[in-house]
């Protein structure tokens, strides 16, 4: 399994959930970006022998009280990558999967900037992510010698 041999078609990003609230219409206090918290999560799996999918969740909450967050932004996305050849073993170099996740994050950042333009939450850009570190941390048990076996869903 060599990443150079893996070819895929253009990734497709689909937003399956979107909630965007204008803070100033709901909360009577001045917006303070230091009170914003990010919840980011993802999953990667094989939809078929030729299709890799990432589910990506992003949520920004504004801390109103100690245990109370006002949800300013929430979106869920599916990033679909169709391979040119079947991969029945579902094994990939971790670097390759991290590259695909990084591509998806860049696409989502562009979507986020466009959809939040003019909203208070746009003042807080998505942070810089390390896709390889994220894959290695989340799928530590599924990775052996730099190779990850994806679950089929």
N, C-alpha and C positions, 0 to 999 in steps of 0.2 A: 504494500500500500504506500504509494508515493503521492504526496500532494500535487506534484507537478503533473501527474497523470489525471487528476480529478478535474473535470471540466463541468461547468454548470451554466445555466441560463441566467439572465438578469433576475436578481431577487425581486420579489413582489411583496410590498408592504400593504397590509390591510388593517385599518383601524376598526376594531370590533366594539369598542366602548369609548365614549368621550363624555366627560363632564368638566365644564369650565364655568366657574362662578366668579363674578366681579366682586372682589372683597368689599369694596366701598359701599355696595348695595346691601350687604348683609351685616357687616360689623361696623359699629359707630366709631371705633378708634382708628387712629392714623396707622397706615401700613408700615411695618418694620420688618425688613427682609431677614433680620437676625432671628426672627421668631418662626421662620419657615423650616419645616422638616420634610425630607425626601424619603419616600418608600419606593425602592426599585427592586424588582425581582424578575426572574426569567426561568424558562424551561426550554430544553432542546430535545427533540425526538424525531423519529422517522414516521412520516405519515404513510409512506409506501416505500418500496425498494429504490425509488428514484427521487423521493421528495423529503427534504429535511425541513422541519418547521421549528421556529422559535416562537414561544409565547412570551411577550414582554409586557410587564406591568409597571406603570409609573404613577405615583401619587404625591402631590405636594399638599401638605396640611399646615395651616397657620395655627400656632399654639396660642389659644385664647386664655386658658387656665392650665394648671398643672397637668391634668389628665384629659384635657379637652382640645381637640383639633378641629378647626374649620377646614373642610376639604375645598381647596381652591382649584385644584386641577387633578383629574384622574383620567388616564387613558390606558387601554389595553390594545395590544397590536399582535398580529400574526405576521411573521416574516417567513415567506416560503421560498425555498431554493430548490429548483429542479435540477437534478444531476443528468448528465448526458447518458450515463450508463447505470444500470442497476447495481446496487450494492446490497446484496442479500445478507452479507455478514454484518452489516451496519457498523463496521469499524472504520474509524477515521483518525488521522493524526490530530492531536489536541490543538496544534497550531492552526490547522485548517478550520476547525470548528470555531476557534477564537477569532479567526479572520472574518468568518461569516457573521458572527455576533457583532464584531466591530463595525462591519458594513451596515448591519441593521441599526445599530445605535446611531451612526451618522445620519441615516435616513430619518430616524425618529427625532433626532435633534432638529433637523430641518423642518419637519412637520410641527414640532413643538413651537419653534420660533414663529412660524407662519400663523398657526392657530391662536397663539397667545398675544399676538401683536396688539398693543393698546391696552392690555390688561396688566395689573400690578405684578402678577406672577412672572411676566416676561422679564422683569428686572433681575430674576434669579435664573441664570442659565443652568442647564443640566451640567453636572460636574464632569470632569474628565474621568473616564472609566478605563480600567485595564481588563480587556476581555479575556486574555489568557489567565490572569489571576482569578477572575470570576469563575471561569470554567473549571480551573484546577481546584478551587475551593468548594464549589457546589457539587462537583462530580468526582471528588477525590476517590471514592470507592469504585467508580466505574472506569478509572484510568489506570492502565498498566503499561509501563515503559513508553509513556508519551502517546498512547493510543486509547481512544475512548470508544466504547461500544454503546451506541444509542438505543434506547428503548423504542419499541414500535408502538404506536398509538393508533 
